[in-house]
Amino acid sequence: MQKLAGFLLRALGWRYHMPPPPAKKYVLIGAPHTSNWDFAVGLLALWALRIRARWLGKKELFRPPLGWLLKLLGGIPVDRSRRNNLVDSVAEVFQQEKEIAILITPEGTRGKAPYWRSGFYYMALKAGVPIALGYVDFRKKEVGIGGYLWPTGNLKQDFEVIRAFYQDKVGLRPERQGPIRIREEVEEVA
């Protein structure tokens, strides 16, 4: 699968890369997230880079007839309508596995979001794992991981590093990209 995925990406004009991860477990950000094509290109990159990833998706995606396939591809259904402790649940998954990446799209939607959800940060912090800065840049036709960040517990300071990295990344539908900021920044302005 690795060779086929790499061949397909190169045939489509994509470059992909990943520096070696600093740990066998990490939270993998997937951004920008502006179309379903992000998933297709990202999935090929995961296979080409031999990343054993699971990913979180809204539970509605996992209904028949394709729900079983999405689970097979690493999907974990999430009920976003209930207040459950997703951070603790994901931290438990990290405890149970020897090697895993959990992919999260912090924008939370393919539409324009007013801010990024910070759950990915707290999941990494609680599990004691780094955050991989995964991206799909349709303008440059590049996909992969651009670096890693160990969360310090200072969300605002760490998010400046994240924002600087993603500032020049362009999704397939740039008009759907929201600002790279966290809810706390929106609330400070209001």
C-alpha positions as CSV (number, residue, x, y, z in Angstrom):
1,M,0.0,0.0,0.0
2,Q,2.9,2.4,0.8
3,K,4.4,2.1,-2.7
4,L,1.0,2.4,-4.4
5,A,0.0,5.5,-2.4
6,G,3.4,7.1,-3.0
7,F,3.1,6.4,-6.7
8,L,-0.4,7.9,-6.9
9,L,0.6,11.0,-5.1
10,R,3.7,11.6,-7.3
11,A,1.6,10.8,-10.4
12,L,-0.9,13.5,-9.4
13,G,2.0,16.0,-8.9
14,W,2.1,15.9,-5.1
15,R,5.2,16.0,-2.9
16,Y,5.0,14.4,0.5
17,H,7.4,14.3,3.5
18,M,7.7,13.8,7.2
19,P,10.6,14.3,9.5
20,P,11.1,11.4,11.9
21,P,8.7,11.7,14.9
22,P,10.2,12.3,18.3
23,A,7.9,9.7,19.8
24,K,5.9,6.6,18.7
25,K,2.6,8.3,19.8
26,Y,1.4,11.7,18.8
27,V,-1.6,13.9,18.0
28,L,-1.6,14.7,14.3
29,I,-3.2,18.0,13.2
30,G,-4.9,17.9,9.8
31,A,-5.2,21.4,8.4
32,P,-6.4,23.2,6.5
33,H,-9.7,21.3,6.2
34,T,-11.8,22.8,3.4
35,S,-13.1,19.9,1.3
36,N,-13.5,16.1,1.2
37,W,-10.4,16.0,-1.1
38,D,-8.3,16.8,2.0
39,F,-9.2,13.4,3.3
40,A,-8.3,11.6,0.1
41,V,-4.9,13.3,-0.3
42,G,-4.2,13.0,3.4
43,L,-5.1,9.3,3.5
44,L,-2.8,8.6,0.6
45,A,0.0,10.5,2.4
46,L,-0.6,8.5,5.6
47,W,-0.2,5.3,3.7
48,A,2.8,6.6,1.7
49,L,4.5,7.7,4.9
50,R,3.6,4.5,6.8
51,I,1.7,6.4,9.5
52,R,-0.6,4.2,11.5
53,A,-3.3,6.7,12.2
54,R,-6.7,6.8,13.7
55,W,-8.9,9.8,13.1
56,L,-11.9,11.4,14.8
57,G,-15.0,12.1,12.8
58,K,-18.6,13.1,13.6
59,K,-20.7,10.0,14.2
60,E,-23.0,10.9,11.3
61,L,-20.2,9.9,8.9
62,F,-20.2,6.3,10.1
63,R,-23.8,5.4,9.1
64,P,-24.5,2.8,6.5
65,P,-23.6,2.1,3.8
66,L,-20.0,3.4,4.2
67,G,-19.7,3.5,8.0
68,W,-17.9,0.2,8.1
69,L,-15.3,1.3,5.5
70,L,-14.6,4.5,7.4
71,K,-14.0,2.5,10.6
72,L,-11.7,0.2,8.7
73,L,-9.7,3.2,7.5
74,G,-9.1,4.3,11.1
75,G,-12.2,6.3,11.9
76,I,-13.4,6.8,15.5
77,P,-17.0,8.1,15.6
78,V,-17.5,11.1,17.9
79,D,-20.9,12.3,19.2
80,R,-20.5,16.1,19.1
81,S,-24.0,16.7,20.5
82,R,-23.2,15.2,23.9
83,R,-20.9,16.7,26.5
84,N,-18.6,13.8,27.0
85,N,-14.9,14.0,28.0
86,L,-13.3,13.3,24.7
87,V,-9.9,14.5,25.9
88,D,-9.9,11.8,28.6
89,S,-11.1,9.2,26.2
90,V,-8.4,9.9,23.6
91,A,-5.8,10.0,26.4
92,E,-6.9,6.5,27.3
93,V,-6.4,5.3,23.7
94,F,-2.9,6.6,23.8
95,Q,-2.3,4.6,27.1
96,Q,-3.5,1.4,25.4
97,E,-1.4,1.6,22.3
98,K,2.4,1.2,21.8
99,E,2.4,3.2,18.6
100,I,-0.3,5.4,17.3
101,A,-1.1,8.8,15.7
102,I,-4.6,10.3,16.3
103,L,-5.5,12.7,13.5
104,I,-7.7,15.7,14.4
105,T,-8.9,18.5,12.2
106,P,-9.0,21.4,14.6
107,E,-11.2,23.5,12.4
108,G,-13.9,20.9,13.1
109,T,-15.7,21.4,9.8
110,R,-15.0,21.8,6.1
111,G,-16.8,25.1,6.3
112,K,-15.4,28.4,7.5
113,A,-15.0,28.1,11.3
114,P,-14.5,31.2,13.5
115,Y,-11.7,29.5,15.4
116,W,-9.8,26.3,15.9
117,R,-11.0,23.9,18.6
118,S,-8.3,23.3,21.1
119,G,-9.2,19.8,22.1
120,F,-6.2,18.4,20.1
121,Y,-3.9,20.4,22.3
122,Y,-5.3,19.2,25.6
123,M,-5.4,15.6,24.3
124,A,-1.7,15.8,23.6
125,L,-1.0,17.5,26.9
126,K,-2.9,15.0,28.9
127,A,-1.4,12.0,27.1
128,G,2.1,13.4,27.3
129,V,2.6,13.2,23.5
130,P,3.8,15.7,20.9
131,I,1.7,17.4,18.3
132,A,2.6,16.7,14.7
133,L,1.9,19.7,12.4
134,G,0.2,17.8,9.5
135,Y,-0.9,19.7,6.5
136,V,-2.3,19.6,3.0
137,D,-1.3,22.6,0.9
138,F,-3.1,22.6,-2.4
139,R,-1.3,25.6,-3.8
140,K,2.1,24.0,-3.5
141,K,0.7,20.4,-3.9
142,E,2.5,19.4,-0.7
143,V,1.3,17.1,2.0
144,G,2.9,15.7,5.1
145,I,4.2,16.7,8.5
146,G,6.1,19.9,8.9
147,G,7.4,19.5,12.4
148,Y,6.5,18.6,16.0
149,L,5.6,20.5,19.1
150,W,5.6,19.3,22.6
151,P,2.8,21.1,24.4
152,T,4.1,23.1,27.4
153,G,0.7,23.8,29.1
154,N,0.8,27.4,27.9
155,L,-1.8,27.2,25.1
156,K,-1.5,30.8,23.9
157,Q,2.3,30.6,23.6
158,D,2.3,27.2,21.9
159,F,-0.5,28.3,19.6
160,E,1.7,31.1,18.3
161,V,4.1,28.4,16.9
162,I,1.2,26.5,15.4
163,R,-0.3,29.6,13.8
164,A,3.1,30.6,12.3
165,F,3.4,27.2,10.7
166,Y,-0.1,27.1,9.2
167,Q,-0.2,30.8,8.1
168,D,0.9,30.0,4.5
169,K,-0.9,26.7,4.0
170,V,-3.8,26.8,1.5
171,G,-6.7,24.4,1.3
172,L,-8.5,23.4,-1.9
173,R,-11.2,25.9,-1.1
174,P,-9.4,28.9,0.5
175,E,-12.6,30.8,0.9
176,R,-13.6,28.2,3.5
177,Q,-10.5,28.7,5.6
178,G,-11.2,30.5,8.8
179,P,-8.8,32.4,10.9
180,I,-6.1,30.4,12.7
181,R,-7.0,31.3,16.3
182,I,-8.5,29.6,19.3
183,R,-11.7,30.4,21.1
184,E,-10.0,32.2,23.9
185,E,-8.7,34.8,21.4
186,V,-12.2,35.4,20.0
187,E,-13.6,35.8,23.6
188,E,-10.9,38.3,24.5
189,V,-11.9,40.5,21.6
190,A,-15.7,40.3,22.3
